[in-house]
Amino acid sequence: MTMKRFMVYLDDGDNVYKLAIPAKDEKTAREYVQGNGEVIAVKEVEAKDLISAERVAQALKNANFGKYEIDFITRALQEINICE
């Protein structure tokens, strides 16, 4: 399954939050934040803004994840089109 990236702007009554949400479509992104406040806007983020798999791998390494865990996580993120 290919995921898309959405920026969801959410107002909880006190603050407004800008949240990066991976989802298959806008409806799913809205459902993810449901119950946390009013959704002000949802915008799809272009593919050029994908997360770097190398940066994810480095962050996981810094958090003491093992090589196989890092490979599994980064490959999974690449498979669903979240990382490049």
N, C-alpha and C positions, 0 to 999 in steps of 0.2 A: 504494500500500500504506500502510495506517495502522499506525504504530508505537506501541507502548506503552512506558511508562517503568517500569523495575524498579530497585529497590535490592537489590543482591546483597551479602551479608555473607560474606566469604571469609577463611578461616584458612589461612595459609601455613606454619604450624608455629611461627613466631616472633611474628607479628603478625596482627591481625584487621583487615580492610579493609572499608569501606562504599563500594561502587562504584555509580554511576548508569549503567545500561546501557539503551540503546534497543533494543528487540527486538519482533518480532511476537507472541511468546508467552514464557511462563516457560521452556519447554524451550530455546528459542533463547538466552535470557539465560544459562542455565546453561552451554550449549555454548560461549558466548563466553569464559567464564573457565576453561573446562576445562583442566586441566594446571597450574594456578597455585596449587592448594591445595584444601582441602575447603570446599565451599559449606555454610555454616551455615544460611542462610535466604535466601529470595527473596520480596520484597514488591512488589506493583504499586503505583506511585505514581499518585495521582488526577490527573485532567486539570487540576484547578485549580492544580496545581504546574508548569504548562508554563513553558518558558523564554521570556522576552520577546524577540521578534524585534528590537526596537529596541536592546536591550542587546547582542545578538549583532552587529548591524550596527555599533554603536559600537566594540566590541572589534576587529572586523575593520578598521574605518577606522583605529583606533589602531595596528594592525599593518601599515599601509600597503597594504591591499588596495584595489583599484580599485572604482569604482562598479558596474561590470557584474559583477565577482566577488562583491561584497557582495549585490547583488540576486539573483544566481543561488543563492548559498548560503542566504540567508534564505528565499527562496521554496521551495527544496527542503525545508528544515526545516519550513516551514509545511505543505507538501503531505503530508508523512508524519506530521503532527500532533505534532511535537516542540516547535515554537514557536507562540506565539499572536500 
